[in-house]
Amino acid sequence: MAGLYFHIPFCKRVCAYCDFYKSADLRRMDDLLAAMHRELDDRRGYPGGEAVTTRYFGGGTPSLCTPEAIRGLLDHAAQLFDCSGAEETTLEANPDDLTAEYLGGLLEAGIDRLSIGVQSFDDDCLKLMNRRHTAAQAAEAVRAAQRAGFGNITVDLIFGMPGFGGDTLRRSLDAALSLGVQHISAYHLTVEPDTAFGRRAARGEFRAVDEQISETEFLTVHHTLTEAGFEHYEVSNFALPGFRARHNAAYWHGAKYLGIGPAAHSFDGEERHWNVGSVERYIAGDPAERELLTNRDRFNEYVMTALRTAEGIDTREVAARFGTKRLERMREEAAPYLQSGALRDAGGRLAVPPERFLISDAVIEALFET
C-alpha cells in the first residue's frame, strides 16, 4: 500500500475558497480521533497487507491536533500495517499554529515533512481569502520550522485571485523562494458554488479572472519557479531535485491507498470507497460508500492522472494494462494535439509540456473513452 491518509476536518476559520469537507466545531475533536482509531482497527487487512510507504495528515487543519494525537494515530497504524519502510510523513499546517514547542512535538511524533498553507504573502489578499495569518507570520512559520530541524517543507500558494496578479503574485513567489523551501504547490483559484467566493459570485459581487489572465499568471508561476531550479512535475506542483511529494505522486500513478476519517477516500486497485462527509455521522459509524471501477474507468483515471504529470502516459503500460485497441484509439485522438504541440511523444510517452499544463484538461477529455 503506497499511502495512508488521515483526514482532520476541523478549522478555526473557514477560508473563502475552500470546498473540502470541514467543520468549525472543534468540540468533537476527541470523539473524532477515537472514531479514527476504530476505523484503523476495522481496516487492518486493507488492502491485502501491503506495506505503507507514505503517510499524510490533510484537512481541514491537521495542525489543530496535538503532537500526542498525531503520534497516537501513527503508532496505532504501525501496529496494524508495515510502516517500517515509510519514506515520507507529511502534515498540513496553518502558519499561526507552528510554535517552536509544537514543531518540536511534531518531529518527535514522526512528522518529517510540512505542508504550510501560506496561500499568499500579501496581507490584503489573505484578508480576502479569510485566512487567519499575516504574511509576516507565514514567513516566520517557515523559518521556525527550519530552525526546528525540518528539511523538507512545501508552501501552498494560490494564484488567479482577482486583483492580486502581476507584481503582487511575483512578490509572493519571490518571498517563497527567499525562504529556501524545497517544494511549492501553486494552485489556480477555482470558484466553487458552495464557498464564500461562490456565494459572492452568485450575487455578482465576485468574478473569476478571465482565461487570458489565467494563462499569464500560470506562465509567471511556471517561469519564475523553473528558472529558480524547481521542476514543474505536476500541474500545480514544483520541486527541487529529490523533493517531489511522494504521497501525492502515488495517487497520480494509480497506487493503492487507505483514507481514514470523514470524507476520506480509499482505493485498493479495483474498488474505490469514501467515508461519509459528516463528523457526526462518521463518529456514529455510518458505512463508507463503494464503487467498483470498470476497466474503462481505470483507463480514464490513468489518462487523467498521468497527463497532469511531467512523465505523461506510458504507451507500453497502456497496451499492457488496457489492450492495444485502446492504445491505437488513443493515438488517433492524440494526433491533432501532437501536431499542435499540446502533446509531445518522447520515448514512448505522451506528455503535455509543463508550460502548457493549463490546457491539460482539454487534452485529457479528448483522450477519454466515453
N, C-alpha and C positions, 0 to 999 in steps of 0.2 A: 504494500500500500504506500503510495508516494506521500500522501498528505493527510494530516489530521487537523481539522479546523474547529475552533471554538468560537461561537458567536455570543458576544456580550452586548446586548441590545440597548443598554441604558445610556442616556445622555443627560447632562445637566441642562443643556440648552439645545433646541432643535435648529439646525442650520437651514437657511432659506432654500438651499438647492437640493437637499438630501431626500431621496425616496427609498432608501433602505429601511427595513423594518427596525424601529427603535421605540423606546419608551422613556419618558422623562420622570417616571415614578420609581425612584431608586429604593423605595421601601421594600421591594420584593427581591432585592439582590441576594440575600441569604437563601431564600426559598428557591430562587433560580439556580444558584450554584448547587444546591442539594439535588435538584432535578437533573442537572447536567451530570453529576456523579452517577445518578441512577441510570441515565442513558448510556454512559460509558459501560457500565456493567451489562446492560441489555445488548450492547453491540460488541461484546468481547470477541465474537467469532467473525467479525466483518473486516474485510472480505477475504475469507479463506486463510487468515493468519499471516498475511504478507507483512513485511517489516515496514515500519514508519520511517520515512526519510526526511520529512519536513513537518513542522508544527507551526500553527498560525493562530493568533488571537485577533479577531476582527470585530467590527461593530457597526453602529454604536460607538462606545468609548471604552475599550478594554482597560485603559489606564485609570478607570474608576474602581477597578478591583485592587485589593491589597496584594502585595507580593506573596503573602502567605496563601491567598486564594489561588493565585496563578500557579504557585508551586504545587498546591494540593491537586489541581487538575492534571498537571504534568506528571506528578508522581503516581497518581492513580492510573493514568494512561500507560505508564511504564510497567505497571503490574499486570496489565491486560494484553499489551502489544509489545512487540520487539522494537523498542525505541533506541537501542544501543548504538545504532548507526545514524542517528538523526544528524543531518548536516546543517540545519538551519531552524531556529525557533524565533519567530517574529511576533512582536506585539505592536499594535497600532496605538498611538498615544496622542493626546492633546498637549500642546506645549506647556500650558499652565499647570499640568499635573506633574511635570518632571522636575521634582526637587532632588537635591543631591541624595537625601536619605532614600527616597523612593527608587531612584535609579540604582543605588547600591543593592536594594532589595530585589529588584528585577534581575540583576546579574546573578545574585545568589540563588534565585528561583530557577534559573536556567535559560533566561531570555538572552539571546546573543545578537539579535538584530532588532532595530527600532524603526517603525514607520511613523514619522511625525507629521501630523496633519497641519501643515502651515497654511496652505492654500494661496496666500499672498503675503508679500512683505509691504503692503500698502495699508495703512490703518483705515482709510475711508472704504477701501474695498472689503476689508474684513468686517467692518460695521454693516455694510450692505448684505454680506453673507450671513450675518448674525453669529459670527464666530465669537468665542469668549476669551480670546487672547489678542495682544497687540503684536505688531511687527517686532518690536524690541524683545518682547517675551519669547517670541518664536526663535529669534537668533540666539538668545541666551539659553533656551532649552537645548538647542543643538550643541552649543559649547559645553553645557553641563553634562550632556550625555557623553561627549568626547572625553571630558575630564574624568568621568566615572569609569571609563575604560571601554566604551562601545566603539568598535572599529568598523561596524557595518551599519550605516544609517541611511535611510531614504527619507526624503521630504516629498510631500504631496503639494502640487501647485494646481490651480485652476486658471485656464485662460478662456477667452471668449466671453468675458464679463463685460457687459455694455458700459462703455466709458472708461475702461481700465486696460486698454490695449496700449499699443505704441510704446512710449517711454516708460510708462508705469509697468508694463509687462517686462520690458528689458531690465528695469531696476530689480524686479523680483527675481528674475533669472540670475542676474549678476550677484544678488545677495545670497542666493542659494549656492552658487559656485564659490563665492568667497568663504563660505563656511567649511569647505573641504569635505562635503559628504560624498559617499560612494555611489549613490543611486538617486535619481529624481523621477518621480511619476508626474506627468503633466497631462491633465485631463481637460478636454473641452467641455465647457458648461453645456449641459442638456437641461432644458426647462421642462420638467415633468409636471403633469397636471396636479398631482396630489402633494404639492410642495408650496411653500410661501411664494416663491417666484412664479409657479404655475398659476396660483390663485390671483396674483397681481396681474399676470399676463392676461388672464380671462377677463379682468376688469379694464384692460387697456392701460395699465399703469406700469408695465414692464414689457420690453421687447427684446427678443434674442438678436444677436448680431447677424448680419447677412452673410451669405456664402463668401463674398469677396473678403470681408474682414476675417472670417474663419480661416480662410486659406492663408492670408497674410500673417495672422498670428501663429498659425501652425508652423509656417516656414520660419518665423522668427524663433520659435522654440527649437525647432529642428536644427537650424544652422548654429544658433548660439551654443547649444549643448554639444553637438557633434564637433564643432570647432574647438571646444574645450576638452576634447578627448573622450566624450561619452559615446557609447554605442547605442544607436536607436534600434533596439532589438524587438520592440513590440509597439503597436500604435501609440500607446501612452507612456511607454517606459524607456528609460535611458540609464545605462550603467557604465561605470568604469570597468576595464577588463577584469574579469574574475568576480564581479559583484552583481550578476544578474539575480533577480528574485527567483530562487529555486522553487519555492512553493507555488507561486503563480505560474511559472513556466510549466510545471507539471500539469496544471489544469489545461493549459493551451496545447499540450501534447497528448491529451487524452488519457492521462494516468488515473488510477483509482484513488479515491479519497473518501474520508469519513467526516461528516459535519455534525458537530454536537451543539445543541442549543436551539432556541426558537428561530424558525425560518432558515435554519442551516440546511444545505443540500449535501447529498452523498451520491457517489457513483461507483459501482462495482465492476464496471466494464461492459455490462449489459443492461442493467436496470438503474434508473435514477430515482432517488426518493428525496423528499423535502419535508421538514418538520413544520408544524402549524406556526403561522406568523402571529403569535399572541403569547405574551408572557404567562398570562393566567391559564390559558388552555394547555400550554406546554407543561407548566407545573402540575396541572391536573392529570397529565399523562395522555392527552389526545394523540392518536396514532399518526404516523407520517403517511403522506400520500406517495404513491408509487407510479412509475411509468416504465414499461418495458420498451426499450428502443428497438426499432426495426433496423434492418441493415441500411435502408435509405436514411433513416435518422442519424445513424452513426457516420455515414458518409458525409451528410450535410454538416454535421458538427465538426468533423475533421476539416472540411473545407473552410468553415467559418473561423475556427481557431488557428489553423495553420496559416491562412492568408493574412492574419493580423500580426504575424511574426516575420522577422528578417529571413528566417530559413525557408518559409513558404511551404508549399506542397511537395512532398517527395513522390514523384510519379511511380517509382518502383513500389513504394508502400501502398499506393492506391491500387495498383494492379494486384498485389499480393492479398490485400485485405478485402477489396471490393470488386475485383474482377477486371479483365481487360476491356470489356464492353463499356464499363463506366469510365475507364481511363480514356478510351477513344472518344466518347461523347464529350468528356470534359475538355479534351484537347481541341475539339471542334469549337466549343463555346469560348475557349480561351483565345482563339486565333485573332479576333479583332483587337483584343487588349494587348496581345503580344506585338501586333503591328503598330499600335498607338504608343507603346512604351509604358502603358499602365501595368503590364506584367513583363517579367523577364524570365527567360528559360536558361538556367545555368547549371550544368552538370546533372540534368535530370530533375531539377527543382523549378517549380513555377512560383515566383515570388513577386510581390508588389514592392517596388523600390521604396525605401523608407521615406524619402522626401515626398512620396505620393500616397502615403498611408491614409491620408484624409479621404481618398476616394475608394478605399478598400471595400467598403460596404457594397458599392455598385458592382465591383468585380465578383465579390462573394455571391451576391444574389444571382448573377449571370451563370455561375458555375453550379449553383444548387440543382439538385434533381427534384423536380416537382411531382 
